Amino acid sequence: MNQDHRIESESNILLWLRDVEEKAILFVQDQVPHEHPELMKVFSDVHDTHISEWKDTSGKADKTPDFYSDTLGTMLEIMRVDDHAFEKPDGKTINHTTAKESKMFNELKKSGWFEEFSGASIMIIGDSGLPTKEDHSYDRYLANFRRVLESHISKIPQYRKNHPECDNLVFLVFDESSGYFESDVAHDEYHRGTTYRGRLHYWFLDDEFLKVFDNSDIDCLIWLTPYKYAECIPLGFKLPEVSIFFTKMGFPNRQKYHRERMMPAEE
């Protein structure tokens, strides 16, 4: 695999997925594991097959997608999304958090830290220093998700052209967003420290997100969400860390949310 000390590199994201506890994995179409072994095989290719079976092509000079295996007949494309990035009117994407993280990473690199600890992986969490509403939001999350996913979906014909031996295409989305909830009041009425009623945001059922995959030529979607913390969740209630979809089965039980009421759940 291509060596990258950052936890969020493509190869390390794949390893991260494989370390998730089974009880934290949700098959959204819950009949799949028992009734569709041919679909489970596609997920198992990514989740269980020995890493040596995969060819790592995540380097900038490599042919897309990020991984493939002619033996397994499966391709894997990995992408990152968050709720910080936004587009300026000129089309330029701005992300104050990842800019801070890149600066911190480069400073560590210059210091010689990676030479001293050559086998280590590092997670860098950059604080933009901005107020919550300026730092991240549901609207940014949705817009960033659509932008990233639509860009990768548009490249699917090229993926299949590059690897005609592979029939199956898996998207692994590393989603670094916070948890959200739909409050019973709009944003402007929100005051920190006040208790509000609302409902949790089940991103894996959100119609606005799932629309991106309608009629797409993806076989399996693996949605990795390790940071969906929510202080409002009752003790003992756990949200999934990984959500699995097989697009041929559609996206049932979709839910609609009022965007103007969506708030970060970690406040």
Beta strands, then each sheet from edge to edge (+ up, - down):
strand 1: 25-27
strand 2: 55-56
strand 3: 67-69
strand 4: 74-81
strand 5: 86-87
strand 6: 93-94
strand 7: 168-175
strand 8: 180-183
strand 9: 198-200
strand 10: 220-224
strand 11: 242-246
strand 12: 262-264
sheet 1: 1+ 11+ 10- 7- 4- 3+ 2-
sheet 2: 5+ 6-
sheet 3: 9+ 8- 12+
end
